[in-house]
Amino acid sequence: MTAASSIICSCGSSKCYSDCCQPLHKGQPAANAENLMRSRFSAFSLGLKDYLVTSWHISTRPEQLELDQTTQWKRLEIISANNDAEKGQVHFKAYYQEQDEWHLLEETSSFLFEQGHWFYHSGNYQPQILKPQRNDSCPCGSGKKFKKCCL
């Protein structure tokens, strides 16, 4: 068994990475907009820049994508997801840390289905700084109090 076979995928699915986002990272098409969103989150958490670029729609894809190595993507929460045969939307919250500071990115992303693949098109980026208190639930999603987890 390889290490990828046994680690839980960072996308929040509770599946092993090898059965979840890894096949998409290796080129398998996403079944729907939500699956692409999950695979993009795990790609951010793993630093898979090439996957992020190729899963971005050509009409909105940046010429260069730089990933901040100090950003640690911790948890993805899908609020809602829907798609038809050509378009999709995913409303999500992504929790991350930069240095000792917690952040929340809430976004509703738009996706397009073309040539047998889903692509991220655009989103309404809404970042926030979080200030969890000692007795708050930890933003990482462990279910523990912040003081017993990531403080």
N, C-alpha and C positions, 0 to 999 in steps of 0.2 A: 504494500500500500504506500503510495507517495504522500508527501506532506499535503499537497493540494487536495487529495482525496479525503483527508480527515478534518481539514479546517472548515469552520462554519463560514459561509459567505457573508461578507460585510453588508450586503444589500438588505438584510433584515428578513430574509425568507425563511431562516432557520434550516436551510438545506446546506449540504456540503458544497463548497466552492466548485468542486469538480462536476457536480450534478446541477449546478445553478448557472452562475455567470461565466465560468471558464469556457464552456463551449461557445458562447457568444463572443468572448474575447478572442477566440481562435477562428472566428469567421462564420459560425452558424447564425442564420438570421433569427432575430427576435420574433416571437409569436405575436406580440402586440406592443403597444406603446408603453405600458407599465413595465414589461420585461426589459425593454430597451432602457427605460429610466433607471431601473435597478442595476442593470449592467454598467451604465455610465457612472452611477454612484460608486460601485465597487471598483471601477477603473480609476476614478479619482482617488479612492483610498489606497489603491495599489500603485499609483503613479503611471498608469498605462496611457501615456500621451498619444501614441499612435492610434489606439482604439478610439479615444475621445475625438480625435480629428476625423477619422473615417466614418464615425457614426453621427457626425454633424452634417446637416444638409449643405450641399455645395453653395446654395444661394446666400447662406448666412454664416458660413464657416470662416473663422478668422484666418488670416494668412499665417500667423504664428500663434502658438499656444504655449504659454509658459506656466508650469505648475510650481507653486510655492512649496518647497520641500519642508517648510516648518508647519504647514497645515496638516492636521491629523483629522481625517473624516471619521466620525465616531458612530453615527446612527442615522438611518433613513426611516422616515415615517411617511407612508403613503396615505394621504387624506382621501383622495378620490382619483379614479382613473376610468377613462372611457375612450373608445375609438370605434370608427366604422372602417370601411375597406380602404379609405384614403387618408384620413386625418385622425389624430388623437390628441387628448389632453391628459396631463397628469399633474395634480396638485399635491405637493409634497413639502415636508420639512426635513432639512438636513442639518444635523448638529455637528459642529467641528470645533477644534481647538487650534489656536495659534499662540505660541509661547504658553503663558499661563491663563489666557483669556478664552472663555467659551463664546461661541457664536451660533446663531441660528440663521439659516437661509431658508426662507419660505418662498416658494415659486409655483406658478402654474405654467407648465411647459407645454409647448405645442410640438407635435410630431407629424411627419408626413410619411406615407407609405408609397415607395416608388421602386420599380424594378425588383420586386420581391424582398425589399428590405425596409425597415423602419428607420427614420432619421430624426434626430433632434433638430428642430427648426429655430425656435425662439422661446423666450420666457420673460416673465415680469419679475426680475430679480429683486428681492426684498431682504437684504441682510440686516441682522440686528445683533447687538452685543448682549449676551446673557450675563446676569450676575447671580448665579445660584447661591443660596444661603446654606449654611451647614446642615440644616435639617430638611432641606428640599430634596426631592428625588433627584438622583444624579442624571444629568443630561445625556450620559452615555447610554442609558437604557438598561442598566443592570438591575434596576428595581431596588437598589440600596439607597440609603441616604447619602447625600453628597459627601458628608464628613467621613463616611465609612468606605468611600469608593475612590473618587478621583481628586479629592481635595489635597 
